[in-house]
Amino acid sequence: MKKDHGKRIAVDPEIMGGKPVIKGTRLPVEVIIGGLAGGMTVAEVCAEYRIVDLDVRAALAYAAETLSEEHLIAVSD
């Protein structure tokens, strides 16, 4: 997966407690993903949060990359 989202996603401890956000905003990636998961279209997300399509794609790419790096630990009863 290409890491083009780095141009649009920022992680800074001084902004939103270090949550990943769209650069130049305080809009967390999780809000964008949540909007899409809740049934909003890309166009609706862009209009609601005043971002562009490339920001939404960057948020999705960031989320996908983050999930692909997740490690699960099996716990037995």
C-alpha positions as CSV (number, residue, x, y, z in Angstrom):
1,M,0.0,0.0,0.0
2,K,1.3,3.4,-0.9
3,K,1.8,5.8,2.0
4,D,0.5,8.9,0.3
5,H,-1.6,9.7,3.3
6,G,1.5,11.2,5.0
7,K,1.0,14.4,3.0
8,R,-2.5,14.8,4.4
9,I,-2.5,13.2,7.8
10,A,-0.7,14.6,10.9
11,V,0.0,13.1,14.2
12,D,1.2,15.7,16.8
13,P,0.9,15.3,20.5
14,E,0.0,19.0,20.7
15,I,-3.0,18.6,18.5
16,M,-6.0,16.6,19.7
17,G,-3.8,14.7,22.1
18,G,-1.8,13.0,19.3
19,K,-4.8,11.6,17.4
20,P,-4.2,11.4,13.7
21,V,-6.0,14.4,12.0
22,I,-6.2,16.0,8.6
23,K,-3.3,18.4,8.3
24,G,-4.2,22.0,9.0
25,T,-7.3,21.0,10.9
26,R,-8.4,19.5,14.2
27,L,-10.5,16.9,12.4
28,P,-9.6,13.4,13.6
29,V,-9.4,10.5,11.1
30,E,-11.8,8.6,13.3
31,V,-14.5,11.1,12.7
32,I,-14.2,10.7,9.0
33,I,-14.2,6.9,9.2
34,G,-17.1,7.1,11.6
35,G,-19.1,9.3,9.2
36,L,-18.6,6.9,6.4
37,A,-19.4,3.9,8.6
38,G,-22.6,5.6,9.7
39,G,-23.8,5.9,6.1
40,M,-22.5,9.3,5.0
41,T,-21.2,9.5,1.4
42,V,-17.8,10.9,0.6
43,A,-19.4,14.0,-0.7
44,E,-21.4,14.4,2.5
45,V,-18.3,14.0,4.7
46,C,-16.5,16.6,2.6
47,A,-19.3,19.1,2.8
48,E,-19.9,18.5,6.6
49,Y,-16.3,18.8,7.6
50,R,-15.0,21.2,4.8
51,I,-12.4,18.8,3.5
52,V,-11.7,17.4,0.0
53,D,-12.0,13.9,-1.5
54,L,-8.3,13.4,-1.2
55,D,-8.5,14.0,2.6
56,V,-11.2,11.2,2.9
57,R,-9.0,8.8,0.9
58,A,-6.0,9.6,3.0
59,A,-8.1,8.9,6.2
60,L,-9.2,5.6,4.7
61,A,-5.6,4.7,3.7
62,Y,-4.3,5.6,7.2
63,A,-7.0,3.5,8.8
64,A,-6.3,0.5,6.5
65,E,-2.5,0.8,7.2
66,T,-3.1,1.0,10.9
67,L,-5.3,-2.1,10.9
68,S,-2.8,-4.0,8.8
69,E,-0.1,-3.4,11.4
70,E,-2.3,-4.5,14.3
71,H,-1.1,-7.5,16.3
72,L,-3.6,-9.7,18.0
73,I,-2.7,-11.8,21.1
74,A,-4.7,-14.9,21.7
75,V,-5.9,-15.3,25.3
76,S,-7.1,-18.6,26.6
77,D,-9.7,-19.1,29.4
